Amino acid sequence: MGILLDSIHKAGDIKKIDPAGYPQLAQEIREFLVDKVSRTGGHLASNLGAVELTMGLHLALDLPNDKIIWDVGHQSYTHKILTGRKDQFDTLRQYGGIAGFPRRRESDCDAFDTGHASTSISAGLGLVCARDTLGEKRTIVSVIGDGALTGGLAYEALNNASRLNTNFIIVLNDNNRSISENVGGMHKYLNEIRTSDAYLDLRDRVYSRMNGKNPGAVDKIRKAKNIFKSFFVPGMLFEELGITYLGPVDGNDTLAVKRAIEDAKRIRKAVVVHVITRKGEGYIPAEKHPARFHGTAPFEIETGLPKASSKPGYTDVFSTVMVKMGQRDPKVVAITAAMADGVGLGRFHNIYPDRFYDVGIAEEHAVTFAAGLAAGGLKPVVAVYSTFLQRAYDEMVHDVCMQDLPVVFAVDRAGLVGADGETHQGILDLSYLSSIPNMVVCAPKNKWGVSDLMKFALRYGHPIAIRYPRGAAFDGLKDLRTPVELGKSEMVHQGSGILLFAAGSMVETALAVHEILKEKGFDATIVNARFIRPFDAEMLKEQLPSHELLVTMEENVRSGGFGEHVESYVSEHFPGQKVLTIAIEDEYVEHGNVDLLKKKLGIDAASIAERILALQTGNT
């Protein structure tokens, strides 16, 4: 650990460091972050870019009385270091350790739990109004990235904030990226501000000529530069909204950030402080590949390469399938919400750029846009993480399913995702998708199932969601590829007495459960549900007479999930039938290794087998 970093033990300790040491402290923090994240994995590039920005904020503010809301929150590692948590970084994103995102229960310096984009301005505005209502004295700062500013929620909040007659600081951390490179009108607007020669050249010329002759005048100009700049910066979008704009500021200059925040604190209205940072700053592999180091697995520091090679994941399989589907059908189009690489659409984009749409961090728009594409005669595929698709529930209900439009939802990261924790676990999608009329929900048992279900979905002609997990794709049961029929399950193994009715990723678990039960003398039947809605009621009618125990298995919350729907049907049509529902209890699941989480939640093979054996032997 660095010499200066050793002196940081709690909030405010940074103020004891001589300003001449700020560059050294920034370097020590970067070295610390690279070292720790190389071991645990985590969000690296965004944190490296925000080091001086965070230092400047902590110097200008009084934490924990003042409040910082970090949009999304994956750039909050330096904030955690400066608030007394550096000694816990070996536990970053590990079960029982510190989270990769801000958590109020973790520190009183974390003002708001975040994890999804575009929420910080709304939350900050709420804290501002609460402050004023209670007559408190504190500064509220929302830090939002230019990527998150593509989300509609941010504009709703800006519109509301424009009416304020009290101080509220919005720091726009502009690094020209969300996860993938940014797109759209706001990206173009901010780029014009970054590169406006008329403004930047004149500003630098005036500062240079006056600094030696009259330093006091330079300070006055700096404080009044929002007026000076309005003649030169194109658009002045924020000013036209009624929000004061300060910037651009070098976000990798600690003192520049500190001065800007101190200037902003004097303004009795909402004020945007526009800071320019560089994602991945200070670590060359992250500077060259910011998307890859947005969220990274453990890696070798010298090369930036992953420490362990991984098997192809479900996302990789989906990527290959999409390219093939694009070759076969010119009506197939793909949509992403600022995550082309994350959801596996990078190759499709490269091969079919005219049929690829990145809408920015705007899941609601993505879904209604897809509905329009479908109404126009195309076959849109919306690829999105499970945890982010829930943001577009209304659009799925109203704009897609009510009109019965042929939109395919490729729901990535469905189920437990592990280290990203509560805000990213994809454990609600079976419930919220199954609640929508006209929506078909299905899940592949293995990597070949992704291809089979995608082919079915694109010819189905109605709303359909295919959900698949994060991580390596299951490559077992290669030769079992029963043709896909709507609502029909697939027999994996015919046994008797116990029926394991497993959805998606739980088929692999069911195979392991079967082996444990076999050692105890039970030959359980295994059925791949394949379709969660509608599930295969005909199969149940066929099989239940010879099975005294039905076990439903899903990687989803119990409430409104697969098992609950099956159990309701069985209780009506097969009264007295024993049913064991294996699901996640209705709770938020913290971060940690997926295998460990499954064990803790009781949905791993050993735990499931133990519950089945207890029921079958009467030891409940």
Protein Blocks (a to p, Z undefined) as FASTA:
>chain_A
ZZklmmpmbghklmmpcfklmmmmmmmmmmmmmmmmmmnopafklmmmmmmmmmmmmmmp
ccfkbccddehjlmmmmmmmmnopmmmmmmgoiahiacfbdcfklpckbmbdcfbehklm
mmmmmmmmmmmmnopacdddddddfklmmpfklmmmmmmmmmpccdcddddddehiakbc
cedjklmmmmmmmmmmklmmmmmmmmmmmmmmmmmlmmmmmmmmmmmmmmmmghjlmmmn
opaceddddfkbfklmmmmmmmmmmpgcdddddddddehihiaklmmmmmlmmpccdddf
klopafbdcdddfklmmmmmmmmmmmmpmkbccddehilmmnopmmmmmmmmmlcccebj
afklmmmmmmmmmmnopacdddddfklmmmmmmmmmmmmmmnopacddddehiajebjno
mmloccklmmmmmmpghiacdddfblklmmmmmmmmmmnopacdddddedjddfehkllc
cdddehiacdfbdcehiacddehjlmmmmmmmmmmmmmnopacddddfkpabdcdfklmm
mmmmmpcbdcddddddfehplklmmmmmmmmmmghiacdddddddddddeddfklmmmmn
opafklmmmmmmmmmnopZZ
